[in-house]
């Protein structure tokens, strides 16, 4: 049996199109959020492995992604380059809500 998002699909009834849609959805998630974290923020390459440090690093990365998105940037790498020498710019764009 093939498992897709918790549903069990019997092989004779599993359409190739449905299986491709499930695979694309999974890869879309990987290419979106995980690519940002792994490549742009270099989360996988970070040597932090002990105690609560990995969770803290992940939380800080979430804050960074949130600040960049609230500043109207969709491309995290471009935002890093733009704000590299002006740390206060993303913070100045914060919402007053």
ChimeraX attribute file (.defattr): number of C-alpha atoms within 10 A of each C-alpha:
attribute: neighborCount
match mode: 1-to-1
recipient: residues
	/A:1	10
	/A:2	12
	/A:3	10
	/A:4	13
	/A:5	8
	/A:6	7
	/A:7	9
	/A:8	11
	/A:9	15
	/A:10	11
	/A:11	10
	/A:12	7
	/A:13	7
	/A:14	13
	/A:15	11
	/A:16	10
	/A:17	9
	/A:18	12
	/A:19	15
	/A:20	11
	/A:21	11
	/A:22	14
	/A:23	12
	/A:24	12
	/A:25	12
	/A:26	13
	/A:27	12
	/A:28	13
	/A:29	11
	/A:30	14
	/A:31	12
	/A:32	10
	/A:33	11
	/A:34	16
	/A:35	15
	/A:36	18
	/A:37	18
	/A:38	15
	/A:39	12
	/A:40	14
	/A:41	19
	/A:42	11
	/A:43	18
	/A:44	11
	/A:45	9
	/A:46	11
	/A:47	8
	/A:48	14
	/A:49	9
	/A:50	8
	/A:51	8
	/A:52	9
	/A:53	11
	/A:54	15
	/A:55	13
	/A:56	12
	/A:57	14
	/A:58	14
	/A:59	12
	/A:60	12
	/A:61	16
	/A:62	13
	/A:63	12
	/A:64	16
	/A:65	21
	/A:66	14
	/A:67	18
	/A:68	21
	/A:69	16
	/A:70	15
	/A:71	17
	/A:72	13
	/A:73	16
	/A:74	12
	/A:75	13
	/A:76	17
	/A:77	13
	/A:78	12
	/A:79	17
	/A:80	18
	/A:81	10
	/A:82	13
	/A:83	13
	/A:84	10
	/A:85	9
	/A:86	11
	/A:87	11
	/A:88	9
	/A:89	13
	/A:90	20
	/A:91	13
	/A:92	10
	/A:93	13
	/A:94	15
	/A:95	9
	/A:96	4
	/A:97	3
